[in-house]
Every structure is written in C-alpha cells, then in structure tokens.
Amino acid sequence: MIVGLDVGTSKVICLVGEVLADGSLEIVGIGSHSAKGMKRGVVINIESTVQSIQRAVEEAELMAGCNIHSVYVSVAGSHIRSLNSHGIVAVKNGEVQTEDIERVIDAAQAVPISSDQRVLHILPQEYHIDSQEGIKDPLGMSGVRLEANVHLITGAVNAVMNVEKCIKRCGLGVDGVILSQLASSDSSLSEDEKDLGVCLIDIGAGTSDIAVWIDGALHHTAVVPVAGDQVTNDISMALRTPTQHAEEIKVKYACAMSSMASTDQVLQVPSVGDRQPRSITRHALTEVVEARYEEIYNLILDELRRSGYAERIPAGIVITGGTSLMEGAADLAEKVFQMPVRLSVPDCTKGMSDIVDNPIYSTSVGLLAYGSKEADVAEIAKGMMSKTQTKREASILAPKNEIKSSFSATKAWQKLKHWFQSYI
C-alpha cells in the first residue's frame, strides 16, 4: 500500500493505492476534508491542520480497510525556489559507474543555497560524456569526463518542517516530501508532451504552480501566489456577499469567459446580515471572474517569458487543479497564451475512476505514482543483497542433516564465545 496526502489550501486529500503485479496503481481508499489551517500552501494554524489531516486519513482508512502508518506528502507555496546547475567530474576507470554518477550529481548541487532553504529535489536533466551530449543514462558508457545538468528545487525549512510536524502529530511517518507540481506532472502529463516541451499549470485555491518540461526533464518550476481564493474574494467584494456564499456562486454559476455566459440568466445573491438578497445576471458575474483569471494567466505568461521558456513549449499548456474546472478556463487560457491548451485529469490509476478522474485529484494521484517509483527503487536495492538471499534460500533448501549440522556448529561457537568473554 502507498498513501498520498495532498495538504492543500482549501482541502486535504488522502489517497490509498495498491501497486498491482503489473506495476499499475489501484485506488482502494479516498479521504477528503476541508483545510482550515492553510493559506497559500503554507501552514498558519497547526491545530486546525492536524484535525483536517486526521479526518481525511481516518476516512481513507475506513474505506481502504487498513491502518495508515506513513504518507507521501505534497508541498507548495511562494517559498519554493528552483535553479538549474551544472557539475563535472573525471571518470575513474574509463567507464561510468554508479559512483561516478553520484559524484557528478553531488558536484552539480554544490551551489550556494540560503540557510533558511532546504533541498527538496535534485532532478537530473541530461549527461555529457566528453563531447557527446543528450545522454539520459550514462551508466556503463566509456569516457574520460562526465558532466551533468540538474534541476534543484528548494523550500523554506520552516514551511516544510511545519507540514511534517502536523503529520507526525497525527501519529504518521513521512515517506517523502514532494513538490506539488512535480506530483501533478506524474499524473497529468504524457511522456510525449514531456519530450516535446510542455508547461503544466496546477491552479489550486492558494497558488498557481508552474512546471516546464523539455526533452523529458524538468527545466523550470515556479509558484504564482494568485489562484482560486482570489476569485472567490473578488466575487465576495463585488457582489457584497459573505465568502461562503461567494464560493458556492463561483462553483455553480461562474464562467471564465464573459462571451460564453448568458445575459438572460438571473441569479439571487445573498446579502450580508439581514439584508434582502439581490439579483444579478450571470454575465455580470462572469465579468468579475474573467478579469481575475486573465490576471492569473498573464502573471504565468510573464514568468515563462522571464525564464526564457515561453518559446520552448511546442506541446502547449496543460492546466489542472480545482480552479481549472471552471467553464471557459481552458478557452481563456488559449486566448491569453496564444498556444494549444488542454484540461487534464489524472489517468494513471485503476479503481474509483469515476471519483479520481478529476483535476482536483491530480496532485494526490501523482503522489501515489511518485511513491510507486520509490517502491520500485527500494525493490531494486533490496535485490542487490543477493548473497544474503542466496544463503537464506540455501539453508531452506538444504537437507535436514545439513541444517542440523549448521545449527550445532553455530551453537558450539556461541558456547566458545561465551567462555572467552567469561574468563578472559
């Protein structure tokens, strides 16, 4: 079993997945609860966050019929920083070994990082051996000089520690802390898109997370601190209605493009206090929403241009996350970015597809996908202990008299060892 915990600004989602024999994932448990102690991806109230996590985990445990002990958790927020780095080492024996790859990655991450930042991910982009470039796996290749380009992602130490603290106060362990848009990429992007060049935009409640993939590797990550909560706040201010009613109106009636909204449809908007509800057309509501969505997309476009990747994503834009569900969101994005845009849902799991085939679950499903890869690595590492395993199997398959002989020899050695310890 693998458990993914998406601690978002608006809700906490816990997914329990089982890795099947063919390597695929099957969802066996889902838990969700509103998040009360988060703001823009950062913990602002530990007690409230702990309660939200507990509720979501308990619900997932009940559905899956198991006890959850540890989780893979997502992290987001404006404190996330990233940079591309380069490392170079000499190949020791003329052939690239695992040790050489580890050394060149260590050399690439030897860059100055602020003391209040913590390295979350070191993601290799490509390797160079002498004059040969574009190598994805250099293991076993001949050469004299090995170079590596890597993408480093860091997060604020305190922000990450607060998330881990909330999880540990729930009696759970942390298997790994994964960047939110990295997890969403695993569940929302195809390998062809990553190879060609694509930008993933995960628009949540508190932040809009950006990930740019080129040649199958992550080249740029960024966070824009404007997302769905600002849309709700705009509706609340413009219509002078409480926030909870503004959220309901946004989900039920809002549209991201005013040209798609009817001018004839009239909505009843609750007022503050004991005042009478007021009437407003859906078109007027959409004008408020469209302005904020345009701002979000323009901020993201500015970030892409500033990073230099705006012209290097021929596969276009993929949007996901709860705020991307709004009618007209993809159409408006095409208008702003002037490139193909598609709305993505996670598609790498089996079971409960009628529930998890929703952009809201992109990060949590991606956490399961990430965890299953980690499990595969662990299995490979476990398989490297072949000598110990061979000895154990040999003892199981040995004749009874050989087992008895081995046991007697061990017992005699223990007695001799005890005698030496007593008298010497």
Secondary structure, DSSP 8 states (H G I E B T S, - for coil): -EEEEEE-SSEEEEEEEEE-TTS-EEEEEEEEEE-SSEETTEES-HHHHHHHHHHHHHHHHHHHTS---EEEEEE-STT-EEEEEEEEEE-SSSB--HHHHHHHHHHHT-S---TTEEEEEEEEEEEEETTEEEES--TT-B-SEEEEEEEEEEEEHHHHHHHHHHHHHTT-EEEEEEEHHHHHHHHH--HHHHHH-EEEEEE-SS-EEEEEEETTEEEEEEEES-SHHHHHHHHHHHHT--HHHHHHHHHHH-BS-GGGS-SS-EEEE--STT---EEEEHHHHHHHHHHHHHHHHHHHHHHHHHHT-TTS-TT-EEEESGGGGSBTHHHHHHHHH-S-EEE----SEES-HHHH-SGGGHHHHHHHHHHHHHHHHHHHHHHT-HHHHHHHHHHHHS-HHHHHHHHHHHHHHHHHHHHHHHH-
